[in-house]
Amino acid sequence: MELKSMNSAVILCGGKGTRLGSLGKKIPKALVSIHNKPIIWYIINILISKGFNHFILPTGYKGIEIKKYIKKINNKNSNYKFDVIQTGVNTSISKRIYKIKNKIISKNFILLNGDAIFDFNLEKIFKSHIQNKAKITFIGCEAILNYGIVGIKNNKIVNFERDLVFNSAKCKRDEKFIGYIYSGISIMNKDILKHNFKNYKNFEKEFYPLIIKKYKTSFKELVGRWYSIDNQKDIKLLIEKKNNKGFSFINKIKKKLNNEKKFLV
């Protein structure tokens, strides 16, 4: 496949997975098994189904294990290009991205974390990003709020809930401001990587406000499913049958991918 036809994806997978406890000490988070397949297997195969064929993996903690796994599943498949790059165990996300930015082939690429399983209208969002000539398109999602919520309508308490699924929040300092949950997935034009962000301590907090001020950006809420795996509780919710939504979500994705012979095994 010619390089000019490549669609690049940068999958951040260098973290230590400290919130996974003893499990995180054994393997990198991207290789944690969900229904007998590592998280990275789902991510790569979903991205392939959405039209991506070039994968850049900036690794860190136990990066050699990720490199071995990619070599195993790819099996020298010429349809896909992989760049697994060791960027340092204690390296910040800013430096990881800076170290691999010259590996990005396509003008527009996707940046995402290696710890979330998803299936949503990515092709539509990617197309919209290009049509709108945005430098970044942030992708929003839903999440479970880990606090109790007192529901109020017309100044009257109507309900009390826990584990509420929400996608936005109001800000006390500005009544007109609405904050939408960011999935950790964005579509970027690689021109913005010309900025010197190498030494930013927090990539998202420092880089994104800069780009929002200087360039045209957009926001799209995903239509589909997105599930971030941060700790062992998150894993449990996906592998136990009693959690119907999470369990069935993974089963559907796995079945869908296994039915497509062009994907990695």
C-alpha positions as CSV (number, residue, x, y, z in Angstrom):
1,M,0.0,0.0,0.0
2,E,1.4,3.4,-0.9
3,L,2.2,5.7,1.9
4,K,0.0,8.5,0.5
5,S,-3.1,6.4,1.1
6,M,-2.3,5.9,4.8
7,N,-4.5,7.2,7.6
8,S,-2.5,7.5,10.8
9,A,-3.6,6.8,14.4
10,V,-1.5,7.6,17.4
11,I,-2.3,5.3,20.3
12,L,-0.8,6.4,23.6
13,C,0.1,3.3,25.6
14,G,3.2,4.3,27.7
15,G,1.5,4.6,31.1
16,K,2.3,2.4,34.1
17,G,-1.3,1.5,34.9
18,T,-0.8,2.3,38.6
19,R,-4.6,2.3,39.3
20,L,-4.8,-1.4,38.2
21,G,-3.0,-2.5,41.3
22,S,-1.2,-5.8,41.1
23,L,-2.4,-6.4,37.6
24,G,-0.7,-3.2,36.4
25,K,2.6,-4.5,37.8
26,K,2.5,-7.5,35.6
27,I,1.6,-6.1,32.2
28,P,1.0,-2.7,30.5
29,K,-2.6,-1.6,30.6
30,A,-3.0,-1.9,26.8
31,L,-2.5,-5.7,27.1
32,V,-5.0,-6.2,29.9
33,S,-7.4,-9.0,28.6
34,I,-11.1,-8.3,28.2
35,H,-13.0,-11.4,27.0
36,N,-9.7,-13.1,26.1
37,K,-8.4,-10.2,23.9
38,P,-6.1,-7.4,25.0
39,I,-7.5,-3.8,25.0
40,I,-5.2,-2.9,22.2
41,W,-6.6,-5.7,20.0
42,Y,-10.1,-4.0,20.2
43,I,-8.7,-0.5,19.6
44,I,-6.6,-1.5,16.5
45,N,-9.3,-3.6,14.9
46,I,-12.0,-1.0,15.4
47,L,-9.7,1.6,13.9
48,I,-9.1,-0.7,10.9
49,S,-12.9,-1.1,10.5
50,K,-13.1,2.8,10.4
51,G,-10.5,3.1,7.7
52,F,-7.2,3.6,9.6
53,N,-4.2,1.5,8.5
54,H,-1.1,3.2,10.0
55,F,-0.6,2.8,13.8
56,I,1.9,4.7,15.9
57,L,2.3,3.4,19.4
58,P,4.5,5.5,21.7
59,T,5.4,3.0,24.5
60,G,7.0,3.3,27.9
61,Y,6.3,0.9,30.8
62,K,6.9,-2.7,29.6
63,G,6.9,-1.4,26.0
64,I,8.8,-4.5,24.8
65,E,5.7,-6.6,25.6
66,I,3.5,-4.4,23.4
67,K,6.1,-4.6,20.6
68,K,6.0,-8.4,20.8
69,Y,2.3,-8.5,20.7
70,I,2.0,-6.2,17.7
71,K,4.6,-8.3,15.9
72,K,2.6,-11.4,16.7
73,I,-0.8,-10.2,15.5
74,N,0.4,-8.3,12.5
75,N,2.4,-11.1,11.1
76,K,4.0,-8.9,8.4
77,N,0.6,-7.9,6.9
78,S,1.4,-5.4,4.2
79,N,-2.0,-3.8,4.4
80,Y,-1.1,-2.1,7.7
81,K,1.9,-0.2,8.9
82,F,3.0,-0.2,12.6
83,D,5.5,2.0,14.3
84,V,6.0,0.9,17.9
85,I,8.4,3.4,19.4
86,Q,9.9,3.3,22.9
87,T,9.6,6.8,24.2
88,G,10.8,6.2,27.8
89,V,9.2,4.8,30.9
90,N,8.9,8.1,32.8
91,T,8.3,10.4,29.7
92,S,5.4,12.8,29.8
93,I,2.6,12.6,27.2
94,S,3.9,15.8,25.6
95,K,7.3,14.3,25.0
96,R,5.9,11.0,23.8
97,I,3.9,12.9,21.1
98,Y,6.8,15.1,20.3
99,K,9.1,12.2,19.7
100,I,6.8,10.5,17.3
101,K,5.3,13.4,15.4
102,N,7.5,13.0,12.4
103,K,6.2,9.4,12.0
104,I,2.7,10.7,11.3
105,I,2.0,10.2,7.6
106,S,-1.6,11.5,6.9
107,K,-2.4,15.2,7.1
108,N,-5.2,14.5,9.5
109,F,-4.8,11.8,12.2
110,I,-6.5,10.5,15.2
111,L,-5.0,10.7,18.7
112,L,-6.3,8.5,21.4
113,N,-5.5,6.6,24.6
114,G,-4.7,2.9,24.7
115,D,-7.1,2.2,27.5
116,A,-10.6,2.6,26.1
117,I,-12.8,0.3,24.0
118,F,-15.3,2.0,21.6
119,D,-17.4,1.7,18.6
120,F,-19.0,4.8,17.2
121,N,-19.5,7.0,14.1
122,L,-15.8,7.8,13.8
123,E,-15.9,7.9,9.9
124,K,-18.6,10.5,10.0
125,I,-16.7,12.6,12.5
126,F,-13.4,12.3,10.6
127,K,-15.1,13.4,7.4
128,S,-16.7,16.3,9.1
129,H,-13.4,17.4,10.6
130,I,-11.9,17.6,7.1
131,Q,-14.8,19.3,5.5
132,N,-14.9,21.9,8.3
133,K,-11.1,22.5,7.9
134,A,-10.7,22.3,11.7
135,K,-7.3,21.9,13.2
136,I,-8.7,19.8,16.1
137,T,-12.0,18.1,16.5
138,F,-12.6,17.0,20.1
139,I,-14.8,14.0,20.5
140,G,-17.3,14.0,23.4
141,C,-18.8,11.1,25.3
142,E,-20.9,9.9,28.2
143,A,-19.6,8.8,31.5
144,I,-20.9,7.5,34.9
145,L,-20.8,10.1,37.6
146,N,-19.4,8.6,40.9
147,Y,-21.4,10.9,43.1
148,G,-24.9,11.0,44.4
149,I,-27.2,13.4,42.5
150,V,-30.2,15.3,43.9
151,G,-32.5,15.8,41.0
152,I,-34.3,19.2,40.9
153,K,-37.0,20.4,38.5
154,N,-38.8,23.8,38.8
155,N,-37.1,24.3,42.2
156,K,-38.5,21.0,43.5
157,I,-36.6,17.8,44.4
158,V,-37.8,15.1,42.2
159,N,-35.3,12.3,42.6
160,F,-32.0,11.0,44.1
161,E,-29.7,9.0,41.9
162,R,-26.2,7.4,41.9
163,D,-24.1,6.3,39.0
164,L,-25.9,8.7,36.7
165,V,-24.8,8.7,33.1
166,F,-24.0,12.3,32.0
167,N,-22.3,14.1,29.1
168,S,-22.0,17.7,30.3
169,A,-21.8,19.8,33.4
170,K,-22.6,23.4,34.3
171,C,-19.9,25.7,35.8
172,K,-20.7,27.7,38.9
173,R,-18.4,30.6,37.9
174,D,-20.3,31.2,34.6
175,E,-23.9,30.2,34.1
176,K,-23.6,30.3,30.3
177,F,-20.7,27.9,30.3
178,I,-21.4,24.2,29.6
179,G,-18.5,21.7,29.9
180,Y,-18.8,18.6,27.8
181,I,-17.0,15.4,28.7
182,Y,-13.9,14.7,26.5
183,S,-13.4,11.1,25.5
184,G,-9.6,11.5,25.2
185,I,-10.0,11.0,21.4
186,S,-9.4,13.8,18.9
187,I,-8.9,14.3,15.2
188,M,-5.9,16.6,14.5
189,N,-4.4,18.3,11.6
190,K,-0.7,17.6,12.0
191,D,0.2,21.2,11.1
192,I,-0.5,22.1,14.8
193,L,2.3,19.9,15.9
194,K,4.8,22.5,14.6
195,H,4.3,24.3,18.0
196,N,6.9,23.5,20.6
197,F,5.0,21.6,23.2
198,K,7.8,19.2,24.1
199,N,8.2,20.5,27.7
200,Y,4.6,20.9,28.6
201,K,3.9,19.2,31.9
202,N,0.3,18.5,31.0
203,F,-0.3,18.1,27.3
204,E,-4.1,18.6,27.4
205,K,-4.1,21.5,29.9
206,E,-1.4,23.5,28.1
207,F,-1.6,22.5,24.4
208,Y,-5.3,22.4,23.8
209,P,-6.1,26.0,25.1
210,L,-3.3,27.3,22.9
211,I,-4.7,25.6,19.8
212,I,-8.3,26.7,20.6
213,K,-7.2,30.3,20.7
214,K,-5.1,30.3,17.5
215,Y,-7.1,28.0,15.2
216,K,-10.5,26.8,14.1
217,T,-11.6,23.8,16.3
218,S,-14.7,21.8,16.6
219,F,-16.5,19.4,19.0
220,K,-18.6,16.4,18.1
221,E,-20.4,14.0,20.5
222,L,-19.9,10.4,19.5
223,V,-22.9,8.2,18.5
224,G,-22.3,4.7,19.8
225,R,-20.3,3.4,22.7
226,W,-17.1,4.3,24.5
227,Y,-15.8,2.6,27.7
228,S,-12.7,3.8,29.5
229,I,-10.8,1.2,31.5
230,D,-9.1,2.9,34.4
231,N,-9.1,0.4,37.2
232,Q,-10.1,-3.2,38.1
233,K,-13.7,-2.2,38.8
234,D,-14.0,-1.1,35.2
235,I,-12.6,-4.4,34.0
236,K,-15.1,-6.3,36.3
237,L,-18.0,-4.3,34.8
238,L,-17.1,-5.5,31.3
239,I,-16.5,-9.2,32.1
240,E,-19.4,-9.9,34.4
241,K,-22.7,-11.0,32.8
242,K,-24.8,-9.3,35.4
243,N,-23.6,-6.0,33.9
244,N,-25.7,-6.5,30.8
245,K,-24.7,-3.3,28.9
246,G,-21.0,-3.6,29.4
247,F,-20.8,-7.3,28.8
248,S,-23.0,-7.3,25.7
249,F,-21.2,-4.3,24.3
250,I,-17.9,-6.2,24.4
251,N,-19.5,-9.3,23.0
252,K,-21.0,-7.5,20.1
253,I,-17.7,-5.8,19.2
254,K,-15.8,-9.0,19.4
255,K,-18.3,-10.9,17.3
256,K,-18.3,-8.1,14.7
257,L,-14.5,-8.0,14.4
258,N,-14.2,-11.8,14.3
259,N,-16.6,-11.9,11.4
260,E,-14.3,-9.7,9.3
261,K,-11.4,-11.8,8.0
262,K,-9.4,-8.7,6.9
263,F,-8.8,-7.8,10.6
264,L,-5.9,-8.9,12.8
265,V,-6.5,-12.2,14.6
